[in-house]
Amino acid sequence: MREYQNKSLEKALSILDCFSREQRELTASEIARTLGLNLSSIYPLLSTLEKFKYIVRKENGKYGLGINLIIKGNLVLSGLNLIEIARVPLHNLAHEYRGNAHLAILNNWKALIVDRSLASDRVFINSIIGFEIPLYCTSLGRALLAFLDPEEINSYLRSTEFRKFTPSTPIDPDSILKELNETRLRGYVISDEEFTPGELCFAAPIFNSQGRVVASMNIALNKLNRLLDHEVYALKVIQTAREISGFLGYMGPTAG
């Protein structure tokens, strides 16, 4: 089928793309320079975008993104389903490293597995969708717990009955709190046979457009297989979690 393109519409959309987290306000001259267009050809496009509230002209004469983008963006976000969004990234992660990738949400102070992608010859018991696992000794759980408010974390550590699932399961609240603090700094969790024998897991949090953690995801690996350096898996898990977060509208932490 023949591809039709509207050059004026392309230019108008290109104007919107000029704005970013770092460049929230721009003059008409700056926009024209960025796009390599004449200033005279920019003004009609700016006027049209302003009419439909996709941009707004500030008191300082600069332009910024308008309220209609927020309205339309919220319509898109409200129609997105977390499980659907995460399915392809989870599949790609699992099959790239021959492991089992999982998606979990916080539910009744447990990590509830809501989806998975299996690429390992061994299926772990905690791979079952609908299975609830502890927060303190699982990668999915700690990725959720570490990014809660400090008061919520302390309340959880005070009220939880810690149980040993393997010889490596952490049960000391102070040690767990230290690990949670380190998790926030590095952005990912490592769980080495803390819940399931023979299982090495890497997990990271998933954020929504408001910067709140809404889920976590991980890759679970069989330690009987030949594994790569831990850093490889950690970076890939962070990258995958950021990809999913980006689909949910998350733009990263605000500077300053």
C-alpha positions, 0 to 999 in steps of 0.5 A, a space after each residue: 500500500 502506498 505510504 502517504 505523509 503530510 509534511 506540515 503534520 510531520 513538522 508540527 509533531 517534530 516541534 513537540 519532539 523538541 521538548 524534553 525533560 531537560 528542555 521544557 521551555 523553548 523560544 521559537 528561534 530555538 525550535 527553528 534552529 533545532 529543526 533546521 527550519 526558517 523562523 517564518 515557517 515555524 510560527 503558523 505551526 506554533 499557532 495551530 498547536 497552541 490553538 489546540 492546547 498541545 503547546 502553550 506560550 508562557 509569559 516569558 515568551 517561550 513555549 512549553 507543552 500544553 495541557 492537552 498532551 497530559 489529557 491524551 497521555 492519561 487516556 493512553 495510560 489508563 488503557 494500558 495493562 501492566 501484564 500486557 506491557 511486560 509480557 514481551 520484555 519478560 519473554 525476551 529476557 527469559 529466552 536470552 538467558 535461558 531462565 524464568 522471568 517473573 512479574 510480581 505486585 505487592 499484595 497483602 505484604 507478599 509478592 504476588 506473581 501475576 505473570 511469567 515467561 519460562 525458558 529454563 528446563 527446570 520450573 521452580 515452585 515459585 514460578 506459579 502464577 498466583 503464588 504469593 512469596 515473602 518480601 524479605 527473602 525473594 528478589 521480587 519481594 525485596 525489589 518491591 519492599 526496598 522502594 516503599 516509604 521508610 515507615 512502611 518498611 519499618 512497620 513490615 520488619 517489626 511485624 513479620 515473622 521471619 522463617 528459614 526456607 534455606 540455609 541462606 534465608 536472611 532472618 535478621 531485621 537489621 541485616 535485611 534493612 541494610 540490604 534494602 538500603 543497598 538495593 535502593 542505591 544500586 537499583 536491583 536485588 540479588 537473591 542467591 538461594 535465599 528462597 529456593 535451593 539452586 536458584 539465583 535471581 536478579 530483580 528490579 522495580 517497575 515504576 509508574 508515571 508518578 514515580 511509584 513502584 507498582 511491580 517488580 520483575 526478575 530473572 531466575 537462573 539455575 545455578 547448575 548451569 554455567 552462568 555469566 558474571 552477575 553484572 551482566 544479569 543485573 544490568 539486563 534486569 535494570 534495562 528491562 525494568 526501565 523499558 517496562 516503566 517507560 511504557 507506563 510513563 515513567 521518565 526517571 527521577 527528577 534531578 535536584 
